[in-house]
Amino acid sequence: MANVSIEGKSEPSQIIVTSQNGSFDTDQRALVILVITERRYERWRVRRCVSKNVSHLNVPEENLALSGPLKTETSELPAEPILTIESARRWIGLDLHEVWAHRDLFYFLVLRDIKIRYKQTALGVAWAVLQPVLTMVVFTAIFGRLAGVPSDGKPYPIFVFAGLLPWNFFNQAVTNSSNSLVGNAALITKVYFPRLVIPSAAVGAGLIDFAIGSVLLFMMAFYYGVAFSVWILMMVPLALLTTLFAISVGMWMSALNVKYRDVRYALPFLLQIWMYVTPIIYPVTFIPARWRWLIVLNPLSGVIQGFRCAIFAQPFDWNAIAVSAGVTFLVLICAAFVFRRMEREFADII
């Protein structure tokens, strides 16, 4: 046992106990109320201990698993509080500063989701290639050859794959994000952190498959003799727009799924319908002119058209892209409002 004396102190003192490679067993400190505990880079720091009448703080040294000697430091508590928790006064406040402060948790959750996705699979990451390729082959055989769906004079495999690439990412991201809060119920009920980190991490994990699919698309375009231009760089902002829209829808659905578990059953059906009303297997020109404005209201419509224009070096439909961006930000505002209103109840009803 390592003893830290606090003699002649009538007021609480700040005690910092640092362990280089280990962890604390808080159950061994029954006389001390821990206010703030944080872990960063395999080092635990007890930033504030509060006790009025404690003469000794007993810390089991074997629980620290120290590689070096125990380091202690005592000082008076600062006049200003170390951490202040206050309610948000804005009607919509995602508090992105707080989310950025918890970016380590975001990286950890993304890495965890990627590992879990391909854990104990025979093919592993190869599924990120097989799924879109097999879907492209089926669509090409049925819609391109048998049904004779036009592709604006472009090779149908490239045409449909350029639509499947953002759609598969969006579909996977929304599905995983909608179930993310319920799947992390144990984490939500035990510790506070910005809840937005969880659905955002579920979307971020899908970017790996998106990157692999993009490389495959470039290889296929090169095989079919498609000439690239500088407009191929437009795929980057279009991918960011798709990611933002996926976060918006996923954040909204994840909040609703906590309270209404019907979402997990209804969402796959809605996404399946959504795929067929999105110009993935057909061009926008295939739709009668009087109904095209409905297709344009679909944010993924402008994104998919933009992907095809970037690949085939065609003029962009900037109006459709602008509408997609506007609808995306509108959905983001609504999703943030719903998420923040329901966030206070997550730990109680999840």
Phi, psi and omega in degrees: 000136176254122184259133175242114184275142173234086186256140178072022180251118175266345180246159179299148177241157177266123182240127178245119178243119187250132175242125183289317182219082181178193181212162180263145170258099187292341180293339182281351182248071185289337185272356188240136175261117180274126180268313182228129174226132179219152179236128178219121175053056176060030178224122178266137178228121173273104190278334178209130174241133184243125176197136183277321189231053179252123179264333179220142175248111183266120179239113179298118184293330181291337179285339180280337182050049186286141171270348179220187182290157178288129180252129180230154179208131179239142178201163178291150177296143179292157180293322179268144180294145179290321182223130178242125178252121180221154182285151179286138180260350180273151180288336175221116180213099178286345179053062183295336176297319179290323177297318179296324178294337179255030181295333177298320177295322178299313179298319181296317181292322177298312180297321179296316180296322179294318180293318181293324185299320184249016179289137178057038173249141182290324183264340176063229184293345179300338176296333177294340177263318185293319184300306180291327181293314179295321176296319178297319180297316180295314180296321180294319181291318185276307186273322182283319184264305185285309182279341179068035178292130183290159178227028179057035177076010180258157176302124187299321178302317178290321181301311183284328179291325177295335175274326180290330184300304178289328181292315180300321177296314181296315182298313180293319182295316181292319180298311181292322182292323182295331180262003188291318182293316179295322180290341179247035182300321181297324179287320183293323184277355184250332186213150179269139172196163178299118184296338179298338181298324186292304178295329178293321178294324178297324176288318181298328180295331180285348180292336177295312177296324178296318179295318178296317178296325179295318177297319178296322178297318178297320180294318179293320179296321177296322180295322180275004176076026178283127181272123179277158175227181181294341180289354176298337179292344178294346178295334180292305177296329177293323176294321177295322178295320177296319179297317180296320179292322178295319177296320181297308181293318180296320178296318179296310183293325180294321178294318179292327182292335178295320183266323182241102183286357174295340184300321183295336179267325184279327186297314178302322178294317180294322178294325178294318176294320181301324181297321184281341175266006175252134184290072178263309182266358180216156177278165179295329180293346178287339180274138175305145187302325184287347181250001185292334181296332176291322179293323182294330179292343175283115183302328180288341178296310178295325179294313182294320175300320179296321177299316181292321178294323179293322181287314186267007177056047178254162177297140181277147172270088186294331178296317179294321179293321179295319178296319178299316179295319180295315179294323179298313180291328176294316177296323179298318179296314179295318180295319179296321179296313180294317183297315181292325179291325184267346186298325183294342183258358186303310185293338183274326189247354184287000000 
